[in-house]
Amino acid sequence: MLERFKKVKEKEVELLALKEKTGTFPAPFQGPKPSLLKALREKSPRYKVIAEYKRSSPSKGVINNHLSPEEVAWQYKQAGATALSILTEREFFAGELDFISRVYPVGLPVLRKDFLYHPLQIKETLSTPARAVLLIVRFFEDFAQLKDMYELALEVGLEPVVEVFSLEDLELAKKLNPFILQVNSRDLDSLKIDLTTFKRFIPQKEQGEVWIAASGLQAFEQLEEFSSLGYDAFLVGTHLMAEASPQKALETLLGGQNAG
């Protein structure tokens, strides 16, 4: 799967390079961008969910292509979401970059979730209201490339969320001294979920780090369990989007504690 993702991204980067060369690159977004890091460090609410707008995926196929980004984002806010994760990858997840602008009026921090590895993708992100970007350790050819992207993101005012799938990934991620680290229980190659990943990784959490648990979360009891272990937030997409009402699904997941 990784190789398939990379080939698609290489073509997109070539188009971005052409835009830069021809002077047609979109201008940076000028409005305020709510901070994901700040929201995740707040004491309230007790359980912080980064709710994801996700139309499809390689593991599930079409999940929900009937509800618009705007509609789902407002539902998530009403249910008590702390932030939004927006899939912008087209080929495998049916995402679009402009989804970010469409959910911006909701007022929640936005994480751009995509396969980012090139500086031009950071520049592209700056044209949107997204404040945070996902950097997947395993997607980079070497640590130097990962480090350059991480530092570039910080330099231009973005908040990098460093995602790991293995203890080897985590070892590399730790060298960055990341503010936000995301542990994904779904293996990026096999697409299988192993929730014990959360338990195995958490002993390496250090003071000052914000840790997110991602993939496979479906019940309030899981949020309770992994929060007690030390996770600060939870990224949930498929479970919410697969329901007719993402709002009710999130309210149930949160045990009714965050709903306004």
C-alpha positions in Angstrom: 0.0 0.0 0.0 2.8 2.4 0.8 4.3 2.2 -2.6 0.9 2.8 -4.2 0.4 5.9 -2.0 3.8 7.2 -2.9 3.3 6.9 -6.7 0.0 8.9 -6.5 1.7 11.6 -4.4 4.6 11.9 -6.7 2.3 12.9 -9.5 0.6 15.4 -7.3 3.9 17.0 -6.3 4.8 17.3 -10.0 1.7 19.3 -10.5 2.5 21.5 -7.6 6.0 22.1 -9.0 4.4 23.2 -12.3 2.1 25.6 -10.4 5.1 27.1 -8.6 7.0 27.5 -11.9 4.1 29.2 -13.7 3.2 31.4 -10.8 -0.2 29.8 -10.3 0.3 28.6 -6.8 -2.5 29.6 -4.4 -1.8 32.4 -2.0 -1.5 31.7 1.7 -4.7 31.7 3.8 -4.9 35.0 5.8 -7.4 34.3 8.4 -6.9 32.9 12.0 -6.2 29.2 12.3 -7.2 27.6 15.7 -4.4 25.7 17.3 -4.8 21.9 17.6 -2.0 21.7 20.2 -3.7 24.3 22.4 -7.0 22.5 22.1 -5.5 19.2 23.1 -3.7 20.7 26.1 -6.8 22.2 27.6 -8.1 20.5 30.7 -11.7 20.3 29.4 -13.3 18.3 28.0 -12.1 15.1 29.7 -12.2 13.1 26.4 -10.9 14.9 23.4 -11.9 13.5 20.0 -10.4 14.6 16.7 -13.4 13.7 14.5 -12.6 12.8 10.9 -14.4 13.5 7.7 -13.6 10.4 5.6 -15.6 9.4 2.6 -13.8 6.1 1.8 -10.7 4.1 2.6 -8.6 1.3 1.1 -9.7 -1.1 3.9 -13.5 -0.2 3.8 -14.2 1.1 0.4 -16.9 3.7 0.2 -17.9 4.7 3.8 -20.2 7.6 3.3 -20.3 9.9 0.3 -23.8 11.3 1.0 -23.0 13.8 3.7 -21.1 17.0 2.9 -18.0 18.2 4.8 -20.0 21.1 6.1 -22.9 19.0 7.4 -20.6 16.5 9.1 -18.4 19.2 10.6 -21.3 20.9 12.2 -22.6 17.6 13.5 -19.2 16.9 15.1 -19.1 20.3 16.8 -22.6 19.8 18.2 -21.6 16.4 19.5 -18.5 17.8 21.3 -15.6 17.2 19.0 -12.4 19.0 20.0 -11.0 19.2 16.5 -11.5 18.0 12.9 -9.4 15.8 10.8 -9.9 16.2 7.1 -8.8 13.7 4.5 -7.5 15.5 1.4 -6.1 12.5 -0.5 -8.2 11.9 -3.6 -7.2 8.5 -5.1 -7.8 6.2 -2.1 -9.9 8.3 0.3 -12.0 10.5 -2.0 -10.8 13.6 -0.3 -10.3 17.1 -1.7 -8.2 20.0 -0.5 -11.1 22.4 -0.5 -12.9 20.3 2.2 -10.7 22.2 4.7 -12.0 25.6 3.6 -15.6 24.3 3.6 -15.4 23.2 7.3 -13.5 26.3 8.5 -16.7 28.2 9.5 -17.3 25.6 12.2 -14.4 27.1 14.1 -12.6 24.0 15.3 -8.9 23.3 14.8 -8.2 21.4 11.5 -5.7 18.7 10.9 -4.9 18.1 7.2 -4.6 14.3 6.8 -2.7 13.2 3.7 0.5 11.6 2.6 2.9 14.6 2.9 6.6 14.3 2.2 7.6 17.3 0.0 8.0 21.0 0.9 5.6 22.0 -1.8 2.8 20.1 0.1 3.5 22.2 3.1 3.3 25.3 0.9 0.0 24.0 -0.5 -1.3 23.5 3.1 -0.6 27.1 3.9 -3.3 28.1 1.3 -5.9 26.4 3.5 -7.2 27.1 7.0 -5.6 23.9 8.4 -3.3 24.6 11.3 -1.9 21.0 11.7 -0.4 18.5 9.2 0.1 14.8 9.5 3.7 13.5 9.0 3.9 9.7 8.8 7.3 8.5 9.8 7.2 5.4 7.6 6.3 7.5 4.5 9.8 9.1 4.5 12.8 7.6 2.8 15.1 8.6 5.6 15.2 10.5 8.9 16.8 13.6 7.4 13.8 14.1 5.0 11.4 13.7 7.9 13.3 16.1 10.0 13.4 18.7 7.2 9.6 18.5 6.8 9.0 18.7 10.5 11.2 21.8 10.9 9.7 23.4 7.8 6.2 22.9 9.2 7.1 24.6 12.4 8.9 27.4 10.7 5.8 28.4 8.7 3.5 28.2 11.6 2.0 24.7 11.2 1.7 22.1 13.9 3.1 18.7 12.7 1.4 15.6 14.1 4.0 12.8 13.8 2.4 9.4 13.2 3.9 6.1 14.1 2.9 2.5 13.5 5.8 0.6 15.0 8.4 0.9 17.8 11.0 1.6 15.1 8.9 4.5 13.9 8.5 5.7 17.4 12.3 5.6 18.0 12.8 7.9 14.9 9.9 10.2 15.9 11.4 10.7 19.4 14.5 12.3 17.8 12.3 15.2 16.7 11.2 16.0 20.2 7.6 16.2 18.8 4.9 18.2 20.5 2.2 15.9 19.1 2.7 12.2 18.5 0.0 10.0 17.0 0.0 6.2 17.5 -1.9 4.4 14.8 -3.1 0.9 15.6 -3.7 0.1 11.9 -0.6 -1.2 10.2 -0.1 0.9 7.0 1.0 -2.1 4.9 -1.4 -4.8 6.0 -4.2 -2.4 7.0 -4.9 -4.7 10.1 -5.8 -3.2 13.5 -4.1 -4.2 16.7 -5.4 -2.2 19.7 -2.6 -3.6 21.9 -0.3 -1.2 20.1 -1.6 1.6 22.3 -0.6 -0.3 25.4 2.8 -1.2 24.1 3.8 2.3 23.0 2.5 4.5 25.9 5.3 3.7 28.4 7.6 5.8 26.2 5.5 8.9 26.5 7.4 11.8 28.1 6.4 14.9 29.9 5.2 17.7 27.7 4.2 15.4 24.8 0.6 15.2 23.6 -0.3 11.7 22.4 -3.2 10.7 20.1 -4.6 7.2 19.7 -5.9 6.6 16.2 -7.8 3.8 14.4 -10.1 1.1 15.7 -11.8 3.1 18.4 -15.5 2.4 18.7 -16.6 2.6 22.3 -16.7 5.0 25.3 -15.0 2.3 27.4 -12.0 2.4 25.0 -11.6 6.1 25.5 -11.8 5.5 29.3 -9.2 2.8 29.1 -6.6 4.5 26.9 -7.1 7.8 28.6 -6.2 6.2 31.9 -3.0 4.9 30.3 -2.0 8.4 29.3 -3.4 9.2 25.9 -4.6 12.8 25.5 -6.9 12.5 22.5 -8.4 10.1 20.1 -8.7 10.3 16.3 -11.9 8.6 15.1 -13.1 8.5 11.5 -14.6 5.3 10.0 -16.7 4.5 13.0 -18.4 7.9 13.0 -18.8 8.2 9.2 -20.3 4.8 8.8 -23.4 5.8 10.8 -26.4 7.6 9.4 -25.8 10.3 12.0 -22.2 11.0 12.7 -23.4 13.4 15.5 -25.2 10.6 17.4 -22.3 8.3 16.9 -19.9 10.7 18.4 -22.2 11.6 21.2 -22.5 7.9 22.0 -18.7 7.4 21.8 -18.2 10.3 24.2 -20.8 8.9 26.6 -22.7 12.1 26.3 -20.0 14.0 28.3 -19.0 16.6 25.7 -22.3 17.4 24.0 -23.4 21.0 24.2 
